[in-house]
């Protein structure tokens, strides 16, 4: 199917209305050689569409059985990686799957403390 050039922008403007923050852990080395670990540093924020407890839907959509508490769809170019932490509505979710498709990226995560 041939889609117009602005197709992804149209989808984004209509469906990606939830703000998600991506957190990461960084390590820095001090001048004396000590290592400082910084948890929950903001890596980026992005807009996406959020669904909760959608395992059955993912099973039917992509044929995968994934243990996930949250499913986020967003732009393909979103800066997120496996094991990053996504913060949404005060809860943290560890990214356990990234499923790219032609028009978007599907991120699944498991709630963490």
SEDOVO-306278 format. One record per atom (N, C-alpha, C): x, y, z; residue in three letters. Coordinates in steps of 0.05 Angstrom, whole numbers, plus 5000, padded with zeros to 4 digits. Layout:
XYZALA;...
END
This chain:
501749775000UNK;500050005000UNK;501850255000UNK;501250434982UNK;502750684981UNK;501450894999UNK;503050995018UNK;501951185037UNK;503151455031UNK;501651675037UNK;502751945032UNK;505151995050UNK;506852185042UNK;509252245057UNK;508652335085UNK;506452465090UNK;505852575117UNK;504252375134UNK;504052125126UNK;502451925140UNK;503251895169UNK;505851865174UNK;506751835202UNK;506152075218UNK;506452315207UNK;505752555222UNK;502852575229UNK;501052485211UNK;498252475216UNK;497552285239UNK;498752055239UNK;498251855260UNK;499251975287UNK;501652085287UNK;502752205311UNK;500952415323UNK;500052595306UNK;498452825316UNK;495752735326UNK;494752515317UNK;492052425325UNK;492052225349UNK;494152065350UNK;494151845370UNK;496251865392UNK;498451995387UNK;500651995407UNK;500252245425UNK;498652205446UNK;497952435463UNK;498752395492UNK;500152185498UNK;501052125526UNK;504052175527UNK;504952325548UNK;507852375551UNK;509152155568UNK;511152035557UNK;512651825571UNK;515551915574UNK;516651875597UNK;519451945603UNK;521151685603UNK;523451695590UNK;525251475589UNK;527551535609UNK;527951355628UNK;530051385647UNK;532351185641UNK;534751255649UNK;536951065645UNK;538851085669UNK;540650895671UNK;542650895691UNK;545250975678UNK;546651175690UNK;549251265680UNK;551351225701UNK;553751165691UNK;556051145709UNK;558051355700UNK;559251485719UNK;561351675713UNK;563751625731UNK;566051675720UNK;568451625735UNK;569551885746UNK;570051895772UNK;571152135784UNK;574152155778UNK;575252385784UNK;578052435779UNK;579852235793UNK;579052145817UNK;580751955832UNK;580151665825UNK;578451615804UNK;577951345795UNK;575451215806UNK;574151355825UNK;571651245836UNK;569351245816UNK;567651055817UNK;565351035799UNK;562851125813UNK;561451315802UNK;558951405812UNK;556651305794UNK;554751165805UNK;552551065790UNK;550151245795UNK;548951345774UNK;546651525776UNK;544251375764UNK;542351305780UNK;539951165771UNK;537751375765UNK;535951295747UNK;533651455740UNK;534251725729UNK;536251745712UNK;536951985698UNK;535152005674UNK;534052235669UNK;532252275646UNK;533952255620UNK;533252065604UNK;534552025578UNK;533052195556UNK;530452175556UNK;528752315537UNK;525852305545UNK;524252455533UNK;521252425535UNK;520152415507UNK;517952275504UNK;516652255478UNK;513652225482UNK;512152265460UNK;509252225460UNK;508651955448UNK;506651825460UNK;505851565449UNK;502951505457UNK;502051275448UNK;499451165456UNK;499850945476UNK;498350935497UNK;498850745519UNK;496450555523UNK;497050295525UNK;495050095533UNK;496149935556UNK;494449845573UNK;495249675596UNK;494249395592UNK;495949205602UNK;495148915602UNK;493948825576UNK;495448865554UNK;494448805528UNK;495648545516UNK;496348355533UNK;497648105523UNK;495947965502UNK;493347935506UNK;491747795487UNK;491647945460UNK;491548205461UNK;491448365437UNK;494048335422UNK;496348345436UNK;498948305423UNK;499148035411UNK;498047835424UNK;498047565414UNK;496647555387UNK;494347685385UNK;492847675360UNK;494047855339UNK;495348085347UNK;496448275327UNK;499048175315UNK;500948095332UNK;503548025321UNK;504347735327UNK;502647575339UNK;503147295342UNK;505147235364UNK;505547425383UNK;507447385404UNK;506047365431UNK;507147195448UNK;506147195476UNK;508247345492UNK;507447575502UNK;509347745517UNK;508147805544UNK;509847775565UNK;508947845592UNK;509448145595UNK;507348305593UNK;507548595594UNK;505248715610UNK;505948925624UNK;503849075639UNK;503049325623UNK;504749415604UNK;504249655589UNK;505149605560UNK;503549715541UNK;504349715513UNK;504149995503UNK;506250095491UNK;506450365481UNK;507050355451UNK;505450505436UNK;506150545408UNK;506950825404UNK;509050865387UNK;510251135384UNK;511651145357UNK;512851375352UNK;514351405327UNK;516751215326UNK;517451125302UNK;519650935298UNK;522251045308UNK;522751305306UNK;525251425313UNK;525651475343UNK;523751385360UNK;523951435389UNK;526451315401UNK;527851465417UNK;530351385430UNK;529851225455UNK;529350965451UNK;528850785474UNK;530250515467UNK;531250385488UNK;532650125485UNK;531649925505UNK;532249675499UNK;531549455518UNK;532749525545UNK;531249465566UNK;531949505594UNK;531949795603UNK;531349985586UNK;530850255595UNK;528350245613UNK;528050455629UNK;525650485646UNK;523950705634UNK;521350635630UNK;519450845621UNK;517750915645UNK;517451175648UNK;515851285670UNK;513251405658UNK;511051295668UNK;508451395659UNK;506451405682UNK;505251625686UNK;503351675708UNK;504451575735UNK;506951635740UNK;508251585766UNK;509151295770UNK;508751125750UNK;509650845752UNK;511950795733UNK;513650615741UNK;516050545724UNK;515650275711UNK;516350255686UNK;516150005671UNK;518849955657UNK;519849715661UNK;522349635648UNK;521749535620UNK;523049645599UNK;522549575572UNK;523549285567UNK;521649105559UNK;522448835554UNK;522148745525UNK;521148925508UNK;520848855480UNK;520549105463UNK;521849105440UNK;521549325420UNK;520749185394UNK;518349255384UNK;517349125360UNK;516949345338UNK;518849375320UNK;518449575299UNK;516549475277UNK;515149665265UNK;513449595242UNK;513849815222UNK;512349805200UNK;512650005179UNK;511950295188UNK;509950315205UNK;509050585212UNK;509650675241UNK;510450495258UNK;510850565286UNK;512650365301UNK;513250425326UNK;514750245343UNK;512950165366UNK;512849905372UNK;511249815395UNK;513249745417UNK;512849855441UNK;514549815464UNK;512849665485UNK;513849455496UNK;512449325518UNK;514249345543UNK;512949355566UNK;514449375591UNK;513049235614UNK;514649165633UNK;513749035658UNK;514049235681UNK;512049265697UNK;512149455720UNK;514449375739UNK;515949575747UNK;518049535766UNK;517849735789UNK;519349695810UNK;519249865833UNK;521150095831UNK;
END
